Amino acid sequence: MFENLDGVERRFSSLEDSLSSGSLKGPELTRLTKERASLEPLITAYRQYKALLQERDEAKAMMAAESDDDMVAMAKEELSRIESDLEAIEKHLIVLSLPKDPNDEKNVLLEIRAGTGGDEAALFVADLFRMYTRYAERQRWKIEVLSSTPSGAGGFKEIICMIEGQAVFSRFKFESGVHRVQRVPATENQGRIHTSACTVAILPEAEDVEVNLNPADIEMTVCRSSGSGGQHVNTTDSAVRLVHKPSGLAVECQDERSQHKNREKAMKIMKAKLLEKAEQEQHAEISASRKSQVGSGDRSERIRTYNFPQGRLTDHRINLTLYRLDAIMEGDIGDVLDALGTHHTAELLKQELAV
């Protein structure tokens, strides 16, 4: 089962030699450091596994050579412990050997858009944005708002941000989908519960080498920013709209006063969306399993429900229900992300063992 791990261990040792030489710099140093970090848990477990195999052989040899009953009993007890440890670490190795999502180590583009529900849906966009960014802050990840469209009630019709850090995509990739909220709006006089919906999309950040973007394919138009923003709004043509002519994909950004900065942010969004589009076209069956489709935003299509009167969060994909919604909305979503990751790993394991 683990015949390929010797080769992986040799690669790990080679990486350690290269990194300790001190001759690497720049992108190559970053790339090899990330590769070593990704292999370390697997190699650590594999070396423990080999050490246990050696201990088992020694325990068996002791049993065969000993004539003293007490020593034989002690060897049997030790052998039983080793066998138990071997069984546990074999399972762990299988999990660590499962196919990795190539995007797991990437930063993410987080998009949240209001769906059904008008102003209440826009307010919940702001609530979800706060939930994700507070979790990101706890992980010491960097957050940069790339584009936002405020609503009249104080929420957002949509907001897009970049989150940068270690393995952000691996943590957030199952958040894509429709999030439904049930609560009494502040403007509701009769205490009736309203149901609204928002769509969340998690896109891996596109690196320049992954997206072959021809400048001639990009059409840029500029205009004056609209909406709230103080005295500088509507005084310069700083808002940027980019259109990728081959695909028809359009991106707008007006958050910055500088046209150059808005164009830079719009290009980040454009590249991430083009990468996601290419991956969906090439790997339609994989994109389905990654839950990358967010639906139309209708309240009936949902992956999760946030019920405020009951203080309850329910993730419908894995039948997870938690009654601590206040803490979750303040960014305490680690248990939810853990449960989704564990479920995904279990499904991969079923597929691997069925082959």
C-alpha positions as CSV (number, residue, x, y, z in Angstrom):
1,M,0.0,0.0,0.0
2,F,2.9,2.4,0.8
3,E,5.4,1.3,-1.9
4,N,5.6,4.9,-3.3
5,L,6.4,6.5,0.1
6,D,10.1,5.6,-0.2
7,G,10.3,7.8,-3.2
8,V,8.4,10.6,-1.4
9,E,10.8,10.3,1.5
10,R,13.8,10.7,-0.8
11,R,12.2,13.8,-2.3
12,F,11.7,15.2,1.2
13,S,15.3,14.6,2.1
14,S,16.4,16.2,-1.2
15,L,14.3,19.3,-0.3
16,E,15.8,19.5,3.1
17,D,19.4,19.4,1.6
18,S,18.5,22.1,-0.9
19,L,16.9,24.4,1.7
20,S,19.8,24.0,4.2
21,S,22.3,24.9,1.5
22,G,21.4,28.6,1.7
23,S,21.8,29.0,-2.0
24,L,18.1,29.4,-2.8
25,K,16.4,32.7,-3.1
26,G,13.1,34.4,-4.2
27,P,10.3,32.4,-5.8
28,E,12.3,29.1,-5.9
29,L,13.0,29.3,-2.1
30,T,9.3,30.0,-1.5
31,R,8.2,27.1,-3.8
32,L,10.5,24.5,-2.2
33,T,9.7,25.6,1.3
34,K,5.9,25.2,0.6
35,E,6.6,21.7,-1.0
36,R,8.6,20.6,2.1
37,A,5.9,21.9,4.5
38,S,3.2,20.0,2.5
39,L,5.2,16.7,2.7
40,E,6.3,16.9,6.3
41,P,3.2,15.4,8.0
42,L,3.2,12.5,5.6
43,I,6.9,11.8,6.0
44,T,6.8,12.2,9.8
45,A,4.0,9.6,10.0
46,Y,5.8,7.3,7.5
47,R,9.0,7.3,9.6
48,Q,7.0,6.5,12.7
49,Y,5.4,3.6,10.8
50,K,8.8,2.2,9.8
51,A,10.1,2.5,13.3
52,L,7.0,0.5,14.6
53,L,7.7,-2.2,12.0
54,Q,11.2,-2.5,13.3
55,E,9.9,-2.7,16.9
56,R,7.4,-5.4,15.9
57,D,10.2,-7.5,14.4
58,E,12.3,-7.1,17.6
59,A,9.4,-8.1,19.8
60,K,8.7,-11.2,17.7
61,A,12.4,-12.1,17.8
62,M,12.4,-11.8,21.6
63,M,9.4,-14.1,21.9
64,A,11.1,-16.7,19.7
65,A,14.3,-16.5,21.7
66,E,13.0,-16.3,25.2
67,S,12.2,-19.3,27.4
68,D,11.3,-17.4,30.5
69,D,7.5,-17.2,30.8
70,D,7.5,-13.7,32.3
71,M,9.7,-12.4,29.5
72,V,7.5,-14.0,26.9
73,A,4.4,-12.5,28.5
74,M,6.1,-9.1,28.5
75,A,7.0,-9.5,24.8
76,K,3.4,-10.5,23.9
77,E,2.1,-7.4,25.7
78,E,4.6,-5.2,23.9
79,L,3.7,-6.8,20.6
80,S,0.0,-6.2,21.2
81,R,0.7,-2.5,21.8
82,I,2.8,-2.2,18.7
83,E,0.1,-3.9,16.5
84,S,-2.5,-1.4,17.8
85,D,-0.2,1.6,17.1
86,L,0.5,0.2,13.6
87,E,-3.2,-0.1,12.8
88,A,-3.8,3.5,13.9
89,I,-0.8,4.9,11.9
90,E,-1.7,2.9,8.8
91,K,-5.1,4.6,8.8
92,H,-3.5,8.0,9.3
93,L,-1.1,7.3,6.4
94,I,-4.0,6.4,4.1
95,V,-5.7,9.7,4.9
96,L,-2.4,11.6,4.4
97,S,-1.9,9.8,1.1
98,L,-5.2,10.8,-0.4
99,P,-5.2,13.0,-3.5
100,K,-4.6,16.6,-2.6
101,D,-6.6,19.5,-4.1
102,P,-3.9,21.6,-5.9
103,N,-5.6,24.8,-4.8
104,D,-5.5,24.0,-1.1
105,E,-2.4,26.1,-0.3
106,K,-3.7,29.2,-2.2
107,N,-5.1,32.5,-1.0
108,V,-8.8,33.0,-1.8
109,L,-11.1,35.5,-3.4
110,L,-14.2,35.7,-1.2
111,E,-17.4,37.0,-2.9
112,I,-20.7,37.5,-1.0
113,R,-23.8,38.7,-2.8
114,A,-27.3,39.5,-1.6
115,G,-30.0,37.1,-3.0
116,T,-33.6,36.9,-2.1
117,G,-34.7,39.3,0.7
118,G,-33.9,42.9,-0.3
119,D,-32.4,45.0,2.4
120,E,-32.4,42.2,4.9
121,A,-30.3,40.0,2.5
122,A,-27.9,43.0,2.1
123,L,-27.5,43.3,5.8
124,F,-26.8,39.6,6.1
125,V,-24.0,40.0,3.5
126,A,-22.4,42.4,5.9
127,D,-22.9,39.9,8.8
128,L,-21.3,37.1,6.8
129,F,-18.4,39.3,5.7
130,R,-17.8,40.1,9.4
131,M,-18.0,36.4,10.4
132,Y,-15.4,35.4,7.8
133,T,-13.0,38.3,8.4
134,R,-13.0,37.9,12.1
135,Y,-12.2,34.2,11.7
136,A,-9.4,35.3,9.3
137,E,-8.1,37.8,11.8
138,R,-7.8,35.0,14.4
139,Q,-5.7,33.0,11.9
140,R,-3.6,36.2,11.3
141,W,-4.5,36.2,7.7
142,K,-4.4,39.4,5.6
143,I,-7.7,40.8,4.3
144,E,-8.0,43.2,1.5
145,V,-11.4,44.5,0.2
146,L,-11.3,44.6,-3.6
147,S,-14.8,45.7,-4.5
148,S,-18.0,46.5,-2.6
149,T,-21.5,47.9,-3.4
150,P,-23.2,49.3,-0.3
151,S,-26.9,49.1,0.1
152,G,-29.1,51.9,1.4
153,A,-29.8,50.1,4.7
154,G,-26.2,49.8,5.8
155,G,-25.3,46.4,4.3
156,F,-23.8,45.4,1.0
157,K,-25.4,44.3,-2.3
158,E,-22.1,42.5,-2.9
159,I,-18.6,42.6,-1.5
160,I,-15.4,40.9,-2.8
161,C,-12.2,40.6,-0.8
162,M,-8.8,38.8,-1.0
163,I,-7.8,36.7,2.0
164,E,-4.1,35.8,2.1
165,G,-2.4,33.3,4.5
166,Q,-1.4,29.7,4.9
167,A,-3.7,27.2,3.2
168,V,-6.7,29.6,3.2
169,F,-8.5,27.8,0.4
170,S,-8.3,24.4,2.2
171,R,-10.3,25.9,5.1
172,F,-12.8,28.0,3.1
173,K,-13.4,25.9,0.0
174,F,-16.7,24.3,1.2
175,E,-18.3,27.7,2.1
176,S,-19.4,28.2,-1.5
177,G,-23.2,28.1,-1.9
178,V,-26.4,29.7,-0.7
179,H,-26.6,30.8,2.9
180,R,-30.1,31.2,4.3
181,V,-30.9,33.5,7.2
182,Q,-34.1,33.4,9.3
183,R,-34.6,36.3,11.7
184,V,-36.8,39.3,12.6
185,P,-35.6,42.4,10.8
186,A,-35.1,45.6,12.8
187,T,-37.8,47.2,10.7
188,E,-40.4,44.5,11.4
189,N,-43.0,45.9,13.8
190,Q,-45.0,42.7,14.3
191,G,-42.1,40.4,15.2
192,R,-42.5,38.2,12.1
193,I,-39.5,36.1,11.0
194,H,-38.3,36.8,7.5
195,T,-36.2,34.4,5.4
196,S,-33.5,35.9,3.2
197,A,-30.5,34.4,1.3
198,C,-27.0,35.3,0.2
199,T,-24.6,33.5,-2.1
200,V,-21.0,32.9,-1.2
201,A,-18.3,32.0,-3.7
202,I,-14.8,31.0,-2.7
203,L,-12.3,31.2,-5.6
204,P,-8.6,30.3,-5.4
205,E,-6.3,33.2,-6.2
206,A,-4.9,32.9,-9.7
207,E,-1.1,33.1,-10.2
208,D,0.1,34.8,-13.4
209,V,1.6,31.6,-14.7
210,E,-1.8,29.9,-14.5
211,V,-3.8,32.5,-16.5
212,N,-2.6,33.4,-19.9
213,L,-4.2,36.8,-20.2
214,N,-3.7,38.7,-23.4
215,P,-3.8,42.4,-22.8
216,A,-5.5,42.8,-26.2
217,D,-8.4,40.8,-24.9
218,I,-9.2,43.2,-22.0
219,E,-11.4,46.2,-22.7
220,M,-11.3,48.9,-20.0
221,T,-13.7,51.7,-19.4
222,V,-13.6,54.3,-16.7
223,C,-16.2,56.5,-15.1
224,R,-16.8,58.5,-12.0
225,S,-17.4,56.5,-8.8
226,S,-21.0,56.4,-7.4
227,G,-22.4,56.0,-4.0
228,S,-21.2,57.2,-0.6
229,G,-17.6,58.2,-0.2
230,G,-17.2,61.8,0.8
231,Q,-16.0,64.8,-1.1
232,H,-13.7,62.9,-3.5
233,V,-16.5,60.8,-5.1
234,N,-17.6,61.9,-8.6
235,T,-14.7,64.3,-8.9
236,T,-12.4,62.0,-11.0
237,D,-12.9,59.1,-13.4
238,S,-11.4,56.6,-11.0
239,A,-14.0,53.7,-11.3
240,V,-12.8,50.9,-13.6
241,R,-14.8,48.3,-15.6
242,L,-12.9,45.5,-17.3
243,V,-14.4,43.2,-19.9
244,H,-12.7,40.0,-21.0
245,K,-13.8,40.0,-24.6
246,P,-13.4,36.3,-25.4
247,S,-15.5,35.2,-22.5
248,G,-17.7,38.2,-21.9
249,L,-16.7,38.3,-18.2
250,A,-17.0,41.7,-16.7
251,V,-15.5,43.1,-13.5
252,E,-16.0,46.5,-11.8
253,C,-14.1,48.2,-9.1
254,Q,-14.5,51.7,-7.6
255,D,-13.4,51.3,-4.0
256,E,-10.2,53.3,-4.4
257,R,-9.7,57.0,-5.4
258,S,-6.9,55.9,-7.7
259,Q,-7.8,54.6,-11.2
260,H,-4.6,52.6,-11.2
261,K,-5.4,50.9,-7.9
262,N,-8.9,50.1,-9.0
263,R,-7.6,48.5,-12.2
264,E,-5.1,46.5,-10.2
265,K,-7.8,45.1,-7.9
266,A,-10.2,44.5,-10.9
267,M,-7.4,42.4,-12.6
268,K,-7.0,40.3,-9.5
269,I,-10.7,39.5,-9.6
270,M,-10.7,38.9,-13.3
271,K,-7.8,36.4,-13.1
272,A,-9.4,34.5,-10.3
273,K,-12.7,34.2,-12.2
274,L,-11.0,33.1,-15.4
275,L,-9.0,30.5,-13.5
276,E,-12.2,29.2,-11.9
277,K,-14.0,29.2,-15.3
278,A,-11.1,27.2,-16.9
279,E,-11.1,24.7,-14.0
280,Q,-14.9,24.2,-14.2
281,E,-14.7,23.6,-18.0
282,Q,-11.8,21.1,-17.7
283,H,-12.9,19.4,-14.5
284,A,-16.7,19.6,-14.4
285,E,-17.1,16.5,-12.2
286,I,-14.5,17.8,-9.7
287,S,-16.0,21.2,-9.5
288,A,-19.3,19.6,-8.5
289,S,-17.6,17.7,-5.6
290,R,-15.9,20.9,-4.5
291,K,-19.3,22.5,-4.3
292,S,-18.3,25.5,-6.4
293,Q,-21.7,26.2,-7.8
294,V,-23.5,28.9,-5.8
295,G,-27.0,28.7,-7.5
296,S,-29.3,31.6,-8.3
297,G,-29.6,33.1,-4.8
298,D,-33.1,31.8,-4.3
299,R,-33.9,31.1,-0.6
300,S,-34.8,27.4,-1.5
301,E,-31.3,26.6,-2.6
302,R,-29.2,26.5,0.5
303,I,-26.2,24.7,2.0
304,R,-26.7,26.3,5.4
305,T,-29.3,28.0,7.5
306,Y,-28.8,30.6,10.2
307,N,-31.8,30.7,12.5
308,F,-31.5,33.6,14.9
309,P,-34.6,33.1,17.0
310,Q,-33.4,29.6,17.9
311,G,-29.7,30.5,18.0
312,R,-29.1,27.7,15.6
313,L,-26.8,27.0,12.6
314,T,-27.6,24.0,10.4
315,D,-25.3,22.8,7.6
316,H,-27.6,20.7,5.4
317,R,-24.9,18.9,3.5
318,I,-23.6,17.1,6.6
319,N,-26.6,17.3,8.9
320,L,-24.6,19.4,11.4
321,T,-26.6,21.5,13.9
322,L,-25.0,23.8,16.4
323,Y,-26.8,26.0,19.0
324,R,-24.3,28.8,19.5
325,L,-25.1,31.1,16.6
326,D,-24.0,34.3,18.4
327,A,-20.4,33.0,18.8
328,I,-20.3,31.7,15.2
329,M,-21.4,35.1,13.8
330,E,-18.5,36.6,15.7
331,G,-16.0,34.4,13.8
332,D,-16.0,31.2,15.8
333,I,-16.6,28.9,12.8
334,G,-13.6,26.5,13.3
335,D,-15.9,23.6,14.4
336,V,-18.0,24.1,11.2
337,L,-15.0,24.2,8.9
338,D,-13.4,21.1,10.7
339,A,-16.6,19.1,10.3
340,L,-16.9,19.9,6.6
341,G,-13.2,19.0,6.1
342,T,-13.6,15.7,8.0
343,H,-16.7,14.8,6.0
344,H,-14.9,15.4,2.7
345,T,-11.9,13.3,3.8
346,A,-14.2,10.5,4.8
347,E,-15.8,10.6,1.4
348,L,-12.4,10.5,-0.4
349,L,-11.4,7.6,1.8
350,K,-14.5,5.7,0.8
351,Q,-13.8,6.2,-2.9
352,E,-10.1,5.2,-2.4
353,L,-10.9,2.0,-0.6
354,A,-13.6,1.1,-3.1
355,V,-11.2,1.2,-6.0
